Each structure stands twice: as C-alpha cells, then as structure tokens.
Amino acid sequence: MNRLTIHTNPQVEEVFSNYPDFVRGKLQHLRALVIETAEEMADVTVLEETLKWGEPSFITKNGSTLRIDWKAKTPDQYAMYFQCSSRLVDTFRLVFNHTFQYEGKRAIVFHLNQKIPELELKECIKASLHYHKVKDQITLGI
C-alpha cells in the first residue's frame, strides 16, 4: 500500500448528497472502489476528486479521467464513465467480454439490483488510473 493523497473538491460531497437515496450508496460504493484501487497502486500517489461535467470524477498524473454518475432519464441504472477517445472500454470488452454491460466506448453500466464484479472492475479502474503508462500494451496491463 502506498501513501495516497486525495484532493477533494468540496462540491463533490454536494453532488453526492443530491443523488436520490436509492442510488447514493451505490455511487458511494463505486467511489470507495476507486479510492481503494488507487491506494493499492504504487504508481499513484495523488488522486484528485473533482467534478467534470457536473459528475464526480477522478484524475491522476498518468491516468485518464474516470467519472461516475446516475441520470434521471435512466433511473434504474448508474455508470462509470471513461474517456471515449481512449482504448479503455474496448479493452474491457476484449478482456472481460460479457462480465459488464457497456455503453459504446464510454461507460460500464450497472443496474440497481446488480452485484458488481469488484475484482474485474478494480482492474478497469487500475487501467484508467495509469492509462498513459499502459496505453501501448495490448490489454493495458490487465
């Protein structure tokens, strides 16, 4: 375990508090998985938790921005979003096949009643948090 420093924009807490009760805990669980994964990575020492497009987002020095959100137009699901111009989601499809439900090249989608495959998701998070170090590897280090 490394010594991870987390810089959190205070507005992130406000966004979490405004999510409906039925999904807030699920999004906080995704948040906890991102932080836990970052703590386990020797090459991540600073994690910035901020807002991008009004969504809780995570940024590292060598990573690709990772976001989480729930949208009222699709109330029975929530998602983890990745940079659509990256190879991340395409690689997740290649490595994990039908383990996840994907939205184009930009997201892994979860249903409210779904059990999240945490070990596999942490591998996706890890690939995103150090993407610029692994983007030339066929499976991004997964």
N, C-alpha and C positions, 0 to 999 in steps of 0.2 A: 504494500500500500504506500502510495506517495503522499506527500503533504499537498493537498489540493486547496487552493484559494478560490473562493467563489465570490464574485462581484455580482450582486443582485440589484437591479433597478427596482426601487420601491413600488413602481407601478405594476410590477409583475404580481405582487400579492393582491392588488386591487382587482386585476383581471381574474385571478383565481376565485376571489370572493364573489365575483359577479356571475360565475358559472352556476347553472341550476344545481340544486342539491344532488340530484340523481346521477350527475356526471362528474361533479367536482372531485370526488375521491378517486375516480378512475384516472383523471388527468393528473392529480397529485401523485398517483402511483407511477405514471409514466415519468413524471418529473423526478421522482425518487430513483427510478431506474437509470435515468441519465446521469444523475449525480453519483450514484453508486458505481456505475461503469467508469466514469471519469476518475473516481478515486482509485480504481483498480489499475489504471493505465499509468505506467511510469513516465510516458512522454507527455502527459497532460498535467500541468501544474497550476494553470489558471483556467477557470471556467467562468465565462460571462453569461449571466442570466439576464435577458433583456426582452424587449418587445420588438418584433418585426411584423409589420402589417397588423399590429394590434394583438399578435399572438405570442404567448410565451416562447422564447427562443433561446438557444444555447450556442455559444460561439467559443472556439478555442483557437490558439495561434495557428495551428496547422490543419484545422478542420474545416468542414463545410457546415454552414448554418443548419441547425436542426430545430424544427418548430413542433409544437403540439397545440391542438385546438379541437373544439366542438363547435358545430354550426347548427343554428336553429332550423335551417332548411333540410337538414338530415339528422333529426333529433335522436334516432336510435343508434347512432354511431359517432365515433370520435377518431382522431387520426394523429399520426406522427408524420410530419412533412419534411422532405429533403429537397435540396437544390435540384430542380428538374433538369438542369443542363449538365449535371454530374452523371456518373455511371452507377450511382448508388442503388437505386431501385431496380435497374436492370440486373445488377449483380445479385441483389437479394433474390430475385426471381430465379436466377441461374442456380444459386447455392441452396436456397430453401424451398424452391418450387411452390407447392401448394400449402406450405405452412402458414402463409399470410394471405390476406386479401389485399390487392394493390389497387391504387388509383393512378392510372397512367404511369408516368415516370416520376411522380412527385410524392407519393404517400403510401404508407401502410395503414390500412383502415381496420378498426376494431369495432365489433358490435357490443352493445352494452352488456349483454349476458355471456359474452365470450371469455374463456380463460385464456390469458395471454401466455404464449410460449416464451417465457422470460429468458432462458438461456440463448435462444436464437435471436430474440430481439436485442439483447445486450451485444451480440456480435454485430448487428446492424448499427447500433448506436456507436460502438467502438470504431467501425469503419468510417462513420461520419465524423467523429471527433478527431480523427487523424487522417482524414481523406487525402490531404495534399502530400502526405508521406507515403501513401499506399496506392495512389491512383494509377500508377503504372503497372501494378500487379494484376494479374488476370482476375482473381477473385478478391481483390482489395484486402488481402491478409486474412480473410475469413477461412 
